[in-house]
Amino acid sequence: MMNFLVKYKILINFLHSGYAKNNKHHLLALVFLYYASLRFKKFINNKIKFKCLNNKAVDYFVNKYFNDNYVDAKSCVFGNLHNVNIKKWINICSVGSEKKYKVQLININCLENNIIYLSDVTFYNIKKLFKHNDESLFFILPGVDAPSKFADEVKLSMISNPHDCPESLIDNLLRNYFSQPRYLRKNDVICTRITDYAAEYFYTNPTPELSKVYFKINCVKLNGHYTNEASYVVCDESRLIQEGSINEYLPRQYQVFIEQNNCNNLDNIADELDKSLMLNCPRFLEKYVETLEDCIRPFMTTDNWMNIKPVFIVDGPRGCGKHRLLTCLAKRLGFNFYNVDCAEIHTLSASQTEAKLRIVISNAESYVPCILKLSNIESFCKNTDGKIDERITSNFTEQLNNLYSEKMTYPLIIIATIESSEIPRDIERNFIEKITIKQLNQDDKIDIINWYLKIKKFNTNIDVKNIAELCYDLVINDFETMILNSAKNSYKKYKNNVLIEMCDFKKSLESMQDILSDDIGSPKIPKVYWDDIGGLINLKNEIIRRIELPLLNNSGIKSSGILLYGPPGTGKTLLAKAVATECKLNFLSVKGPELLNMYVGQSEKNVRDIFERAKIASPCIIFFDELDALAPNRGRSGDSGGVMDRVVSQLLAEMDGLESSTSTFIIGATNRPDLIDSALLRPGRFDKLLYVGIYSDHQSQLSVLNAVTKKFIFANNNRDELLKNIADKLPANLTGADLQSVCSNAWLNAVKRIIESSDKYQQPKGPVVVKIEDFIDAINVLVPSVTNDELERYEKLQKQLSCKKNL
């Protein structure tokens, strides 16, 4: 713009130097032109920058600070323009256009100079009037106060949306919205919030997904004539005529408004504006929103001559934020959002499925510009047998081709979401781009927690980084649940002002981990200590040495796997849990059969997911129980598809990928090490085999009895003497599970004895006191779980494996 002014001045100087010398009568005209250029330059210097506010924010600040006189919040702006001779009304102009957009100005001294704060709806109307988005071309001119001219008649149309809008709702919205004068002009778009103008519908509707309804002003009649001039519209003075629904872009929304209750001073409105506005999605999702925006923008023009279908895939696990991502994308592009679950489209009949899909696409066409989300599309193209239905897949492709065979005035963008599952090739080839949502890192978790705390208006007195360190395998939706549960825990202590403390977060996280523990691969720190395990001193020291050394000394020593083998019930699982507890490591327990799946490739994927979760939750211990069921000798499994061989190969590949890790450890447990594939027992994998045997001597049995009965109450408080006498009476071939059984049966014997000796009409009082007779009765009925023959076989197997390792 400044280049244009310089050239204009040079032209005037040239004309002056030429014409003035030849004809002095032209001098006055040249002076006038030069004066006009200076005036024009002065107006151009009144350049402004726009800062969009949430439409709700403008209403809030107008009602809070400027409610003395009536101000139409829908047609006013905030700014500090005292350096310009401007009063109450201003005209927003654009270079190269004679049009003006008149708005009411609220001058606020404490705001930054030459910055106009306005609602996203007002900004949309301004850009629509001038038909461009270049903010550098906008400037302001003083405007005269608007006279109180009321429109005789206004025709408007609802902008179509994917929600059900009954006539009663529309009537209430318009009646309540225009109960106050609204300063409007032709082609303006207005936004009516359901909570403000039809609250009864919002709170009584079982699915209140519809929060706003947009209308477009088609024409305004003033003094008996249709005009482009702005005027006030109010129900008592103007006649409203609703015409048919239309398709139109919506005002773009980038922010959400968070009301600040502790700010009541107009001088601090600038800080209040900054604090009350935030992006409508966390920064973690921001990059994916921008990627999808770049993919979609070329399809927002009607000259898309390349005939490419705007169909995309978003891939990510359940709860990773796919739905929030697409809703934010739709708001930022000014699109409607139409969500369809493909599981609801799918039926037992292929023809019915095709008909339902045709209806969905037809409905989406009527909502354009629109983003059609097809969730769970992987389940859409399968028949009742779980196989791919080629008829449905071909029909899906055909309907897409028919949809995009002709140019559309407004775009229809189709985005399918999947949960890291394979979809048929015939379906996948229709999509031109695939966006994969990755796992959260530490910075992402901190940002998401801060975002949810701010948007929910919760306070906390701890470092968010400490909370994020405890959240190992959570996704975005889990963080929201955790924070809401933490707030509920805090509310029980602080009724008036919710202050979330560390104990609230830990309690919420523990409850969530208990719920998520049913899923494979939910790592958490167990609560099993060395005191809970009796004996096994040598094994404890060896395991600690193998795991603590890489953690304490950051010398690049890679971790190696440990295989615990021995008879069942000897405490192999307890040992692994106790190591994780004492070393403060996450513990990811997996039973071998849990990873096996009937579908091709799913078992290998489960193995990959386990190691991926362990890396995210590091430092972590992966504990494979019943390893012989997961990794048998290859070539001997007997399955026709070679599933087990592929699972073993995948397990070997994942273990080799952990060579550079010093904070992820693998512990396996099995009763049959001779059945495990020999490749797993090579150096770098399970290169340390530890035999967990039975408790054959009375001293080790006594240590187990002390650990198991630490909460028992004994007669005469003679714990040590009583347990020593019991240990002398025990057989030599007992496992830890056998000793646990003796103690639990002894306690039950004590309960029976107390009940039998008490009055049958009265409840027994006092604690359960265990006597030596109760233990003797339990020992008499005890049957050792490991026979002598089995014990000999395990000891022989121990010698064989020890010899192999020595070789």
C-alpha positions in Angstrom: 0.0 0.0 0.0 2.9 2.4 0.8 4.4 1.7 -2.6 1.1 2.8 -4.2 1.2 6.1 -2.3 4.8 6.7 -3.3 4.0 6.2 -6.9 0.9 8.4 -6.6 3.1 11.2 -5.2 5.7 10.8 -7.9 2.9 11.1 -10.5 1.6 14.3 -9.0 5.1 15.8 -8.9 5.5 14.8 -12.5 2.3 16.4 -13.5 3.1 19.5 -11.5 6.5 19.9 -13.1 5.0 19.5 -16.6 1.6 21.2 -16.6 2.4 24.0 -14.1 5.1 25.3 -16.3 3.0 25.3 -19.5 -0.3 26.4 -17.9 -0.5 28.1 -14.5 -4.3 27.6 -14.4 -3.8 23.9 -13.7 -1.9 24.7 -10.4 -5.1 24.9 -8.3 -6.3 21.4 -9.5 -2.8 20.0 -8.7 -2.9 21.4 -5.3 -6.3 19.9 -4.6 -5.0 16.5 -5.9 -2.0 16.7 -3.6 -4.2 17.6 -0.6 -6.5 14.7 -1.4 -3.5 12.4 -1.5 -2.4 13.6 1.9 -5.8 13.0 3.3 -6.0 9.6 1.8 -2.6 8.8 3.2 -3.8 9.9 6.7 -6.8 7.5 6.5 -4.7 4.7 5.3 -2.4 5.2 8.3 -5.5 4.3 10.4 -4.7 0.7 9.7 -6.0 -1.8 12.2 -5.4 -5.3 13.3 -8.2 -7.6 14.2 -8.3 -10.0 17.1 -11.2 -12.3 17.0 -13.1 -13.2 20.2 -15.5 -16.0 20.8 -19.0 -14.8 20.2 -19.9 -15.7 23.8 -17.0 -13.6 25.1 -18.2 -10.4 23.4 -21.7 -10.8 25.0 -20.0 -11.5 28.4 -17.8 -8.4 28.4 -20.6 -6.1 27.1 -23.0 -7.2 29.7 -20.4 -7.1 32.4 -18.8 -3.7 31.8 -21.1 -1.7 29.5 -24.6 -2.4 30.6 -25.5 1.2 31.6 -26.7 2.1 28.1 -28.0 -0.4 25.5 -25.3 -1.8 23.3 -26.0 -4.4 20.7 -23.2 -6.9 21.5 -23.7 -8.4 18.1 -22.6 -5.3 16.2 -20.0 -3.7 18.5 -16.2 -3.9 18.7 -13.6 -3.1 21.4 -10.5 -1.0 20.8 -8.2 1.9 21.8 -8.6 4.4 19.0 -8.3 7.7 21.0 -5.5 8.8 18.7 -8.0 9.1 15.9 -10.9 11.5 15.8 -13.5 8.8 16.2 -16.6 8.9 18.4 -19.2 6.2 18.9 -19.5 4.6 15.4 -16.8 3.7 12.9 -16.7 2.5 9.3 -14.4 -0.4 8.5 -13.2 0.0 5.0 -11.0 -1.8 2.6 -8.5 -0.5 0.0 -10.0 -0.8 -3.5 -13.6 -0.9 -2.3 -16.3 1.7 -1.8 -18.2 -0.4 0.7 -18.3 0.3 4.4 -19.2 -1.9 7.3 -20.5 0.3 10.2 -20.1 -0.9 13.7 -20.4 0.6 17.2 -17.1 1.2 18.9 -16.4 0.8 22.6 -13.2 2.7 23.3 -11.1 1.2 26.2 -8.0 3.1 27.2 -6.1 0.1 28.6 -6.2 -1.9 25.4 -3.3 -1.8 22.8 -3.6 0.9 20.2 -5.1 0.2 16.8 -6.2 -3.3 17.6 -9.9 -4.1 17.2 -11.5 -6.9 19.2 -14.6 -8.3 17.6 -16.6 -11.5 17.5 -15.9 -14.2 15.1 -19.4 -13.6 13.6 -18.8 -9.9 13.0 -15.4 -10.6 11.5 -17.0 -13.2 9.2 -19.6 -10.6 8.0 -16.8 -8.1 7.3 -14.7 -10.5 5.3 -17.8 -11.6 3.4 -18.8 -8.0 2.5 -15.3 -7.2 1.1 -14.8 -10.7 -0.3 -11.2 -11.1 0.9 -9.3 -12.2 4.0 -6.3 -9.8 3.7 -6.3 -7.9 7.0 -3.5 -5.6 5.8 -6.1 -3.9 3.4 -8.5 -2.9 6.2 -8.6 0.6 7.7 -11.1 2.7 9.6 -12.9 5.9 9.0 -15.1 7.9 11.4 -18.8 7.3 11.2 -21.8 9.3 12.2 -24.0 8.0 14.9 -26.5 5.6 13.6 -30.1 7.0 13.7 -32.7 4.8 15.2 -34.1 3.4 12.0 -36.1 0.2 12.4 -36.6 -2.2 9.5 -40.1 -2.8 8.3 -39.5 -6.3 7.1 -36.6 -8.8 7.3 -36.4 -12.1 5.4 -33.9 -14.6 6.7 -33.0 -18.3 6.2 -31.6 -20.9 8.6 -28.2 -22.2 7.5 -28.6 -26.0 7.2 -27.1 -28.2 9.9 -27.1 -32.0 10.6 -29.3 -31.7 13.7 -33.0 -31.8 14.2 -34.4 -28.3 14.4 -38.2 -28.3 15.1 -40.2 -25.3 14.2 -40.9 -24.5 17.9 -37.2 -24.2 18.5 -36.7 -21.9 15.6 -39.6 -19.7 16.7 -38.3 -19.4 20.2 -34.8 -18.6 19.0 -35.8 -15.8 16.7 -38.4 -14.4 19.0 -36.0 -14.2 22.0 -33.0 -13.1 19.8 -34.9 -10.2 18.3 -36.6 -9.2 21.5 -33.8 -6.6 21.6 -32.8 -4.3 18.7 -30.2 -5.9 16.4 -28.2 -3.7 14.0 -28.1 -5.7 10.8 -27.7 -5.5 7.0 -28.3 -7.7 4.0 -26.2 -10.9 3.8 -25.2 -10.7 7.5 -25.0 -14.0 9.4 -26.3 -14.2 13.0 -25.6 -16.8 15.6 -28.2 -17.8 18.1 -27.0 -19.9 21.0 -29.5 -22.5 22.3 -28.5 -21.9 26.0 -29.3 -18.2 25.7 -32.4 -18.1 23.6 -34.0 -21.5 24.0 -32.6 -22.9 27.3 -35.6 -25.2 27.9 -34.9 -27.1 24.7 -31.2 -27.5 25.5 -31.8 -29.0 29.0 -34.7 -31.1 28.1 -33.3 -32.6 24.9 -31.7 -36.0 25.7 -28.9 -35.4 23.2 -28.1 -31.7 23.4 -25.4 -31.8 20.6 -27.0 -28.8 18.9 -25.6 -25.7 20.7 -25.9 -23.0 18.0 -28.2 -22.2 15.0 -27.0 -19.8 12.3 -29.3 -17.6 10.2 -28.6 -15.4 7.1 -30.3 -12.1 6.5 -31.5 -12.4 2.9 -33.0 -8.9 2.6 -34.0 -5.9 4.6 -37.0 -3.6 3.8 -36.7 0.0 5.1 -39.3 2.7 4.5 -41.1 0.4 2.0 -38.0 -0.3 -0.1 -35.4 -3.1 0.0 -32.0 -1.8 0.8 -28.4 -2.7 1.6 -28.3 -0.1 4.3 -28.0 -1.3 7.9 -30.9 -0.8 10.3 -32.2 -2.0 13.6 -34.4 -5.1 13.7 -36.7 -5.8 16.6 -39.8 -8.0 17.0 -42.2 -5.1 17.9 -41.2 -3.0 14.9 -40.1 -5.4 12.2 -41.8 -8.3 10.6 -39.7 -11.5 10.4 -40.2 -13.8 7.4 -38.4 -17.2 7.5 -37.5 -18.6 4.1 -36.2 -22.0 3.2 -32.9 -23.3 4.6 -29.7 -22.5 2.7 -26.1 -23.8 2.5 -23.5 -21.4 3.6 -20.0 -21.4 5.3 -20.2 -20.7 9.0 -18.1 -18.2 11.0 -14.7 -19.9 11.9 -14.1 -20.6 15.5 -10.6 -21.0 16.9 -11.1 -20.3 20.6 -13.2 -21.2 23.6 -14.2 -18.7 26.3 -13.4 -19.4 29.9 -15.1 -17.0 32.3 -12.8 -15.4 34.9 -14.7 -14.9 38.1 -11.9 -13.1 39.9 -11.7 -10.1 37.5 -14.1 -7.2 38.0 -12.0 -4.1 37.0 -12.2 -2.6 33.6 -8.6 -1.5 33.8 -7.6 -5.2 33.8 -9.7 -6.1 30.8 -6.7 -6.7 28.6 -5.4 -9.4 31.0 -8.9 -10.8 31.4 -9.2 -11.1 27.7 -5.9 -13.1 27.5 -6.8 -15.4 30.3 -10.3 -16.1 29.2 -9.5 -17.2 25.7 -7.7 -20.4 24.7 -7.5 -22.6 21.7 -10.3 -25.1 21.2 -8.0 -28.1 21.2 -4.7 -29.0 22.9 -1.4 -28.3 21.1 -0.9 -32.0 20.6 -3.9 -32.0 18.3 -3.1 -28.6 16.8 -0.5 -30.1 14.4 -3.0 -32.7 13.1 -5.6 -30.0 12.6 -3.2 -27.9 10.6 -2.2 -31.0 8.5 -5.9 -31.7 7.7 -6.5 -28.0 7.0 -3.8 -28.0 4.4 -5.3 -31.1 2.8 -8.8 -29.7 2.7 -8.2 -26.1 1.6 -7.7 -26.9 -2.1 -11.2 -28.5 -2.2 -12.8 -25.3 -0.9 -12.6 -23.7 -4.3 -15.0 -24.7 -7.2 -12.2 -25.0 -9.8 -10.9 -28.3 -8.6 -10.2 -29.6 -12.1 -8.1 -32.6 -11.1 -11.2 -34.7 -10.1 -9.7 -35.9 -6.8 -12.0 -37.1 -4.1 -11.5 -35.3 -0.7 -11.6 -38.5 1.3 -9.2 -39.1 4.2 -8.4 -41.5 7.0 -7.5 -40.7 10.7 -5.9 -43.6 12.4 -5.4 -43.9 16.2 -6.3 -45.9 19.3 -9.7 -45.4 21.0 -9.8 -42.2 23.1 -6.8 -40.6 21.4 -8.8 -37.5 20.4 -10.0 -38.3 16.9 -13.5 -36.9 17.5 -12.2 -33.7 19.1 -9.7 -33.3 16.3 -12.4 -33.4 13.6 -14.9 -31.2 15.5 -12.2 -28.5 15.9 -11.3 -28.9 12.3 -14.9 -28.3 11.2 -15.2 -25.2 13.5 -12.0 -23.7 12.1 -13.0 -24.3 8.5 -16.6 -23.1 9.0 -18.0 -26.5 8.1 -20.9 -28.5 9.6 -19.9 -31.7 11.3 -21.9 -34.9 10.6 -20.9 -37.9 12.7 -22.0 -41.4 11.5 -21.1 -44.7 13.2 -20.6 -47.3 10.5 -21.6 -50.0 13.0 -25.1 -48.5 12.8 -25.1 -48.6 9.0 -24.0 -52.2 8.8 -26.9 -54.7 8.6 -27.2 -58.4 7.9 -28.4 -57.7 4.4 -25.9 -56.1 1.9 -28.8 -54.3 0.1 -29.9 -52.7 3.3 -26.4 -51.6 4.1 -26.1 -50.0 0.7 -29.4 -48.2 1.1 -28.4 -46.8 4.5 -25.0 -45.6 3.1 -26.9 -43.9 0.2 -29.1 -42.1 2.7 -26.1 -41.0 4.8 -24.3 -39.5 1.8 -27.5 -37.9 0.6 -28.1 -36.3 4.0 -24.5 -35.1 4.1 -24.9 -33.4 0.7 -27.8 -31.3 2.1 -25.5 -30.1 5.0 -22.6 -28.8 2.9 -20.1 -27.4 3.5 -19.7 -30.4 5.7 -17.2 -32.9 7.2 -18.7 -36.4 7.2 -17.0 -38.5 9.9 -17.3 -42.3 9.3 -16.2 -43.9 12.5 -15.4 -47.6 12.9 -15.2 -48.0 9.1 -13.3 -51.3 9.6 -16.5 -53.0 10.7 -18.6 -51.6 7.9 -17.5 -53.9 5.1 -17.7 -57.3 6.8 -20.5 -59.8 6.5 -22.0 -62.0 9.3 -19.1 -64.4 9.0 -16.5 -61.7 9.7 -15.2 -61.8 6.1 -14.9 -58.9 3.7 -18.1 -58.3 1.7 -17.0 -57.4 -1.8 -20.4 -56.1 -2.7 -20.4 -53.5 0.0 -16.8 -52.4 -0.7 -17.5 -52.0 -4.4 -20.8 -50.1 -3.7 -18.9 -47.8 -1.3 -16.4 -47.0 -4.2 -19.3 -46.5 -6.6 -21.2 -44.1 -4.4 -18.0 -42.0 -3.9 -17.5 -41.8 -7.6 -21.1 -40.8 -8.2 -20.8 -38.2 -5.4 -17.8 -36.4 -6.8 -18.5 -36.9 -10.5 -20.0 -33.4 -10.6 -18.6 -30.1 -9.2 -20.2 -29.0 -5.9 -20.8 -25.4 -4.9 -19.7 -26.3 -1.3 -17.4 -29.1 -0.4 -18.3 -32.4 1.3 -15.2 -33.8 3.0 -15.4 -37.5 4.1 -13.0 -38.5 6.9 -13.0 -42.1 8.2 -11.6 -43.0 11.6 -10.1 -46.3 12.5 -8.5 -47.7 15.6 -5.2 -49.0 14.3 -7.0 -51.8 12.5 -6.5 -53.1 9.0 -9.2 -52.1 6.5 -9.8 -53.8 3.1 -7.6 -52.7 0.3 -10.6 -52.0 -1.9 -11.8 -49.5 0.7 -8.4 -48.0 1.6 -7.5 -47.2 -2.0 -10.4 -44.6 -2.0 -8.6 -42.4 0.5 -6.0 -40.0 -0.7 -4.3 -39.3 2.7 -3.9 -41.1 6.0 -3.1 -39.2 9.2 -1.9 -41.3 12.1 -2.1 -39.9 15.7 1.0 -40.9 17.5 1.6 -41.7 21.2 1.9 -38.9 23.7 5.3 -37.8 25.0 6.0 -36.1 28.3 5.5 -32.6 27.0 2.2 -33.5 25.3 0.9 -34.9 28.6 1.8 -31.7 30.5 0.1 -29.5 27.9 -3.0 -31.7 27.9 -3.3 -31.6 31.7 -2.9 -27.8 31.7 -5.4 -27.4 28.9 -8.1 -29.5 30.7 -7.4 -27.8 34.1 -7.9 -24.4 32.5 -10.9 -25.3 30.4 -12.6 -26.8 33.4 -11.5 -23.9 35.7 -9.8 -26.2 38.2 -7.0 -25.1 40.5 -4.0 -27.2 41.7 -1.1 -26.5 44.0 1.3 -29.0 42.5 3.7 -29.2 39.5 1.8 -30.7 36.6 5.1 -32.3 35.5 4.8 -34.6 38.5 1.3 -35.7 37.5 2.4 -36.3 33.9 5.2 -38.7 35.1 2.6 -40.9 36.7 0.4 -41.1 33.5 2.2 -43.7 31.4 -0.4 -45.2 29.0 -3.2 -42.7 29.1 -4.8 -41.1 26.0 -6.5 -37.7 25.8 -9.9 -38.9 26.9 -8.3 -40.6 29.9 -6.8 -37.3 31.0 -10.2 -35.7 31.0 -11.6 -38.5 33.1 -8.7 -38.4 35.5 -9.0 -34.6 36.1 -12.8 -34.8 36.6 -12.4 -37.7 39.1 -9.6 -35.7 40.9 -11.9 -32.7 41.1 -14.7 -34.9 42.6 -12.2 -36.2 45.2 -11.2 -32.6 46.0 -14.8 -31.4 46.3 -15.3 -33.7 49.2 -12.7 -31.7 51.1 -13.2 -28.2 49.7 -16.8 -27.5 49.1 -16.5 -23.9 48.0 -13.2 -23.7 46.1 -12.0 -26.9 44.4 -8.2 -27.3 44.9 -6.8 -30.5 43.4 -3.9 -31.9 45.4 -1.5 -34.7 44.6 -3.4 -37.2 46.7 -6.5 -36.5 44.6 -4.7 -37.2 41.4 -3.1 -40.4 42.7 -6.5 -41.7 44.0 -8.1 -41.0 40.6 -5.2 -42.5 38.7 -5.3 -45.7 40.8 -9.0 -46.2 40.2 -8.5 -45.7 36.5 -5.6 -48.2 36.4 -7.8 -50.7 38.2 -10.4 -50.3 35.4 -7.8 -50.4 32.6 -6.0 -53.4 34.1 -8.5 -55.7 32.3 -7.0 -54.6 29.1 -3.7 -56.2 28.0 -0.8 -53.9 28.6 -1.9 -51.4 31.3 1.3 -50.8 33.2 1.4 -49.8 36.8 3.6 -50.1 39.9 2.4 -53.2 41.9 2.3 -53.3 45.7 4.3 -56.4 46.6 7.3 -56.0 48.8 10.1 -58.2 49.9 8.5 -58.7 53.3 5.6 -60.4 51.5 7.9 -63.1 50.1 9.7 -65.5 52.4 13.0 -67.1 51.6 14.5 -66.9 48.1 17.3 -64.7 49.3 19.8 -65.7 46.6 17.2 -65.2 43.9 16.3 -61.8 45.2 19.9 -60.6 45.1 20.5 -61.9 41.6 17.4 -60.3 40.2 18.1 -57.0 41.9 21.7 -57.0 40.6 20.5 -57.6 37.1 17.9 -54.8 37.1 19.3 -52.1 39.5 22.7 -52.0 37.9 21.6 -50.5 34.6 19.3 -48.1 36.4 21.8 -46.8 38.9 24.8 -46.6 36.6 24.1 -44.8 33.4 27.0 -46.5 31.6 25.1 -47.9 28.6 24.9 -51.4 30.0 22.0 -52.9 28.2 19.4 -54.9 30.0 19.1 -58.6 29.6 16.1 -60.9 30.1 15.6 -63.1 33.1 13.7 -66.4 32.8 12.3 -67.8 36.0 11.4 -71.5 35.8 10.4 -74.2 38.3 7.4 -76.0 39.7 4.1 -74.2 39.8 3.3 -72.2 43.0 6.9 -71.4 43.9 6.5 -67.6 43.8 7.8 -66.7 40.3 5.1 -64.0 39.7 5.5 -62.6 43.2 9.2 -62.3 42.7 8.8 -60.2 39.5 6.2 -58.0 41.2 8.3 -57.4 44.2 11.3 -56.4 42.0 9.1 -53.8 40.3 7.8 -52.5 43.6 11.1 -52.2 45.3 12.8 -50.6 42.2 9.8 -48.3 41.6 9.3 -49.7 38.1 6.1 -50.0 36.1 5.0 -53.6 35.8 3.3 -54.9 32.7 2.1 -58.4 33.2 1.0 -60.5 30.2 -0.1 -64.1 30.2 1.0 -65.9 27.0 -2.4 -67.1 25.8 -3.8 -63.5 26.2 -1.8 -62.4 23.1 -3.1 -65.1 20.8 -5.9 -64.2 18.4 -7.8 -66.0 15.8 -7.3 -63.4 13.1 -4.3 -63.4 10.9 -1.6 -60.9 12.0 -3.5 -59.9 15.1 -1.3 -62.0 17.5 1.9 -60.4 16.1 0.3 -57.0 16.4 -0.5 -57.7 20.1 3.2 -58.5 20.7 4.2 -55.2 19.0 1.7 -53.3 21.1 3.1 -54.8 24.4 6.6 -53.6 23.7 5.4 -50.2 22.4 3.5 -49.6 25.7 6.5 -50.7 27.7 8.7 -48.2 25.9 6.2 -45.4 26.7 5.9 -46.5 30.3 9.6 -46.9 30.9 11.3 -47.6 33.2 9.2 -50.8 33.0 9.3 -54.5 33.5 7.5 -56.7 31.0 6.5 -60.0 32.7 5.6 -62.9 30.4 3.8 -65.5 32.4 3.3 -69.0 30.9 5.9 -68.2 28.3 5.9 -71.7 27.0 2.4 -71.1 25.6 3.4 -68.0 23.8 6.8 -69.1 22.4 7.0 -72.9 21.8 9.6 -74.5 19.7 9.1 -73.4 16.1 8.1 -76.1 13.6 6.4 -78.2 16.2 3.3 -76.3 17.0 1.0 -78.2 14.6 -1.1 -75.2 13.5 -1.6 -75.2 9.7 -1.1 -71.4 9.3 2.2 -71.2 11.2 0.7 -68.7 13.6 2.9 -69.7 16.6 6.1 -69.5 14.4 5.3 -66.0 13.4 4.5 -65.0 17.0 7.9 -66.4 18.1 9.7 -64.5 15.3 7.9 -61.3 16.2 8.8 -61.7 19.9 12.5 -62.3 19.0 12.5 -59.2 16.8 11.0 -57.0 19.5 13.4 -58.3 22.1 16.3 -57.5 19.8 14.9 -54.0 19.4 15.4 -53.4 23.2 19.2 -53.9 23.0 19.8 -50.1 23.2 17.3 -49.6 26.1 18.6 -49.5 29.7 15.2 -48.9 31.3 13.0 -51.7 29.8 13.4 -55.2 31.3 11.9 -58.5 30.4 11.2 -61.3 32.9 9.6 -64.6 31.8 8.1 -67.4 33.9 7.4 -70.9 32.9 6.9 -74.4 34.3 8.2 -76.0 31.1 11.4 -74.3 29.9 12.2 -77.3 27.7 9.2 -76.4 25.5 10.4 -72.8 24.9 12.1 -72.1 21.5 15.8 -72.3 21.9 16.4 -68.9 20.2 14.9 -67.1 23.2 17.5 -68.6 25.5 20.5 -67.1 23.6 22.6 -64.2 24.9 20.9 -60.8 24.7 17.4 -62.3 25.2 16.6 -64.6 28.2 20.3 -65.2 28.9 19.9 -65.6 32.6 17.9 -68.6 33.8 17.0 -68.7 37.5 15.5 -71.8 39.1 12.7 -71.1 41.6 12.4 -74.3 43.6 10.4 -75.6 46.5 11.0 -74.8 50.2 12.8 -78.0 51.3 14.3 -76.8 54.6 12.5 -75.7 57.7 14.3 -72.3 57.9 13.0 -71.2 54.5 9.5 -72.5 55.3 9.6 -70.5 58.5 10.4 -67.3 56.6 7.5 -67.9 54.3 5.2 -68.5 57.3 6.3 -65.3 58.9 5.5 -63.4 55.6 2.1 -64.9 55.1 0.9 -64.7 58.8 2.1 -61.2 59.5 -1.5 -60.0 60.0 -2.6 -63.0 62.1 -3.3 -62.8 65.8 -1.9 -65.8 67.7 -2.9 -67.2 71.0 -0.8 -65.8 73.9 1.1 -63.7 71.4 3.7 -66.4 71.0 4.1 -66.0 67.2 7.8 -67.0 66.9 7.5 -70.1 69.0 4.3 -71.3 67.5 5.5 -70.8 63.9 8.8 -72.6 64.7 6.8 -75.6 66.0 4.6 -75.5 62.9 7.6 -75.4 60.6 9.1 -78.5 62.3 5.9 -80.4 61.5 5.8 -79.5 57.8 6.9 -82.0 55.0 10.0 -81.1 53.0 8.5 -80.8 49.5 6.3 -77.8 49.9 5.9 -74.8 47.5 5.0 -71.3 48.5 1.4 -71.9 47.3 1.3 -74.9 49.7 2.4 -72.8 52.6 -0.1 -70.2 51.7 -2.8 -72.8 51.7 -1.8 -74.1 55.1 -2.0 -70.6 56.6 -5.4 -69.8 55.0 -6.9 -73.1 56.0 -5.6 -72.6 59.6 -7.4 -69.2 59.7 -10.6 -70.8 58.4 -10.3 -73.5 61.1 -10.0 -70.8 63.7 -13.1 -69.1 62.4 -15.1 -72.4 62.5 -13.9 -73.1 66.0 -15.0 -69.6 67.2 -18.4 -69.9 65.6 -19.0 -73.4 67.0 -18.1 -72.4 70.5 -20.3 -69.2 70.5 -24.0 -68.9 71.0 -25.8 -69.5 67.8 -28.1 -66.6 68.4 -25.3 -64.0 68.9 -22.7 -62.8 66.6 -19.1 -63.7 67.7 -17.2 -60.7 69.1 -13.5 -59.9 69.0 -10.8 -60.7 66.5 -10.0 -64.2 65.1 -7.3 -65.8 67.3 -5.3 -68.6 65.6 -4.0 -71.5 67.7 -1.5 -74.2 66.9 -4.3 -76.8 66.7 -5.7 -75.0 63.8 -2.4 -75.3 61.9 -2.1 -79.0 62.8 -5.6 -79.7 61.4 -4.6 -77.8 58.2 -1.3 -79.8 57.9 -3.1 -83.1 58.3 -5.3 -82.4 55.2 -2.5 -80.9 53.1 -1.6 -82.6 49.8 1.7 -81.2 48.4 1.2 -79.8 44.9 4.6 -81.2 43.7 5.2 -84.9 43.9 8.6 -86.5 44.5 8.7 -87.7 40.8 7.9 -84.2 39.5 10.5 -82.7 41.9 13.2 -85.1 40.5 12.3 -84.1 37.0 12.6 -80.4 37.7 16.0 -80.9 39.5 17.2 -83.0 36.5 16.0 -80.2 34.1 17.8 -77.6 36.2 21.1 -79.5 35.9 20.6 -79.8 32.1 20.0 -76.1 31.6 22.9 -75.2 33.9 25.2 -77.4 31.9 24.1 -75.8 28.6 24.7 -72.3 30.1 28.2 -73.3 31.3 29.0 -74.7 27.8 
